[in-house]
């Protein structure tokens, strides 16, 4: 039950107040179901928050891969790295 509430809360917050998504995921007793939370975060392009989710769930390798993918596909980030 707590898992479902956490996922519904994540969905509601991601649709109404983006600034609260990361703090929700950083909670010590974060009970979000990983697969459901992944789906919600990806739908809203919350890739930094997805990395936080992986870190809190001790899925460090998946978090590292996600952050690597997010930065490599971020066009604005890539333009900053391009030499003039």
C-alpha atoms as one frame of an Amber mdcrd trajectory, in Angstrom:
protein
   0.000   0.000   0.000   2.777   2.450   0.909   4.495   1.715  -2.406   1.360
   2.607  -4.369   0.901   5.813  -2.385   4.517   6.823  -3.016   4.173   6.249
  -6.778   0.883   8.177  -6.929   2.444  10.993  -4.940   5.426  11.027  -7.312
   3.084  11.217 -10.296   1.037  14.036  -8.755   4.106  16.038  -7.769   5.741
  15.590 -11.172   2.624  17.053 -12.784   2.171  19.967 -10.388   5.425  21.003
  -8.689   8.654  19.825 -10.304  10.765  21.272  -7.505   9.436  18.680  -5.038
  10.275  15.571  -7.093  13.948  15.331  -6.069  13.278  15.898  -2.331  10.610
  13.177  -2.387  13.075  10.733  -3.927  15.790  11.679  -1.418  13.644  10.737
   1.586  15.275   8.104   3.762  12.182   5.896   3.728  11.402   6.334   0.029
   9.094   3.411  -0.786   8.589   4.022  -4.497   8.487   0.955  -6.714  11.515
   1.330  -8.995   9.859   0.285 -12.270   6.819   2.513 -11.726   8.946   5.464
 -10.653  11.228   4.973 -13.683   8.235   5.121 -15.992   6.911   8.308 -14.376
  10.285  10.043 -14.364  11.061   9.126 -17.970   7.631  10.373 -19.131   8.417
  13.756 -17.584  12.075  13.811 -18.724  13.289  13.847 -15.113  16.640  12.186
 -15.750  18.558  13.784 -12.860  15.787  12.623 -10.528  16.019   9.149 -12.041
  19.680   9.076 -11.009  18.627  10.057  -7.459  16.118   7.187  -7.426  18.810
   4.712  -8.449  21.219   6.032  -5.818  18.638   5.737  -3.038  17.757   2.213
  -4.136  21.479   1.335  -4.212  21.386   0.753  -7.949  24.588   2.722  -8.483
  25.611   1.146 -11.786  22.214   1.897 -13.325  22.417   5.466 -11.981  25.865
   5.940 -13.464  24.717   4.626 -16.845  21.654   6.893 -16.775  23.690   9.980
 -15.942  26.173   9.117 -18.681  23.355   8.675 -21.218  21.590  11.868 -20.134
  24.697  13.994 -20.484  25.736  12.503 -23.821  22.284  13.103 -25.333  21.913
  16.634 -23.917  22.554  18.894 -26.909  23.112  22.041 -24.825  25.683  20.205
 -22.718  27.445  18.913 -25.842  27.563  22.412 -27.371  29.325  23.701 -24.251
  32.028  21.087 -24.741  32.615  21.962 -28.395  35.679  24.067 -29.028  35.183
  27.316 -31.026
